């Protein structure tokens, strides 16, 4: 079976890594990378731009972003990557201590805990609360939201980047 990356061996203890596992792993790497990049863009640019607006305008813009981002393509990327990582986590758990198994396990868990877990546990509840905040409270609600939201966004971005790196390393050692 040809390697996905020329010059990188695709062998583990049992022989060649099955093509479907390679495809699943590359899918998870691409998804984790894309999600981490999106989250990083929010930390570096989007939230900074929104903070420079008057509070009621920044709050309204973020409320719209929170509605508009939920599209089939976004959900496919976000949840599809989580599904791929969940399958890879199970494969890694069953296959330990195979070469690259720990990389696969920790990389998959990093995505599930970071971009997925932090989003569900912290960012979505913050978004929901912001969506229900009256415009008259923007001067106090918006700065508090931005501070809390960014703290959790930085964490999920870092965990997503870690997942991307670890999954890529798992691919490079042939899982």
N, C-alpha and C positions, 0 to 999 in steps of 0.2 A: 504494500500500500504506500503511495507516495506521501511524503511529509507535507503538511500545510506550509511549513516554513522550510525552504531549501537549506540543506546542511544540518538541520536539527533532527536528531533521531526520534522516531516515533515508537520506541520499544519500551515496554515495561516488563515486569517479571514474567508475565504470561504471554508475552509476544506483542505484536503490533496493537496499538490503540485503535479500537473500532472507529470507523469513519463517523458514525452517528455521535459518538462521544466527542470527537474533534469538532464537529459542526456545533454541537450543543455548547462546548466550551468557547469556541470563537463567538458564538451568538451572545453568551453571557459576558464575554470580554467587551464586545462592541457595545452592548446595552449598558453595562456598568460605566464604560468610558463616556458614552453619550450623556447618560444621566448625571454623572459627576461634572461634566463640562457645563451642562445646563445649570446645575446648582452653583457652580463656581461663578458663572456669569451673573447670577443673582447676587452673590456676595460681593463681587468686585464692581459691578456696574449698575444693575437694575435698582437695587435697594438704595445705593448711593444717590442715584438720580431722583428717586422718589423722595428721599429725605430732604433734598434741596428744594422741593416744592412746598408751598404752604401746607400745613398738616391736613386740612380737609381735602386738598387736591391729591396729595400723596396717598392718603387713606382710600379715597375713591378709586384712584388708579389701581392700587393693589387689590381692592375688592373686585374690580373688573378682571384683572389678571387671574385671580383665583377662580373666577367663573370660566374664563376663556381658555385656560390651560387644559381643562378637562375635556379632551377630544379623544376619539378612538385611537388615533396614532400615538398620542402621549400615553394613554392607558396601555396600549400594546407594548410600547417600549418599557414603561415603568413596571407593569405587572408581568409582562413576558420575561423580562430579565430576572425578576424575582422567582418566577416559576422555573426558569432554567437553573438558577442558583440553588433552588430547593432540590431539584433532581440531582444536581452535581454534589450537593451536600450529602445526600443519601448514598450516592455512588462512592464518594470519598470515605464516608463512615464505614461502609461495608468493606472497602478495599484497603483500609489502613493495615499495615504500615508501608504500603507500596510507595515507591519513589514518587515524590510529588503529591502524595495523598494529603499530607498536612497543609501544603500550599492550597490545594483544591478545597479542603475543608474550611480553613480559615478565610480564604478568599470568598467563598460562597457565603459563609456566615457574616462576613463584613458587609456584604451588600444587603443581606437580609436584615441585619441589625441597623445598618446605617441608612442608606437611601430609603429603604422600605420601612423599617421599624421606627426610626426617629420621625419620619414623615407622618406615619399613622399615629404615633403616641404624642407628638408635640406640635409639629407644624400644622397639621390639619385642624386640630382643636383651636390653635391660635387663629388660623384663617377663618374658621367658623365663628369665633367670637368677634373678630374684626368685621365680618359680614353682617353681624347683627348690631354693631355699635352705631349709635345715633351720630349723625354728622356733627351735632352740637358738642360732642365729646371728643372731637378729633384732636384738639390741642393736648389732651392728656392721654387718650387711648392710642393714638398713632405712635408717639415716641416710645411708649412702653412696649407696644407690639413689635416695633422694628428691633429694639434691643433684644427681646426674647427670641423673636423669629430668627434673627441673624446668628445668635448663639447656637441654636439648634441646626441652622443651615450649615454653619461652618463644620459642625461635628459630622453631619451626614455627608457633606462634601469630602471630608478627610477619609471617612470610612469607605465611601464609594471609590475614591482614588486608590486607597489601600486594596480594595477588592480587585480593581482593574490590574494593579501591579501583581498581586499574588496569583490571580488566575492566569495572567500572561506567563509568569514564571512556571506555573504548573504545566502549561502547554509546552513550554520550552524544554522541560525535563521529560516530557512524554507521559505524564501522569501514570 
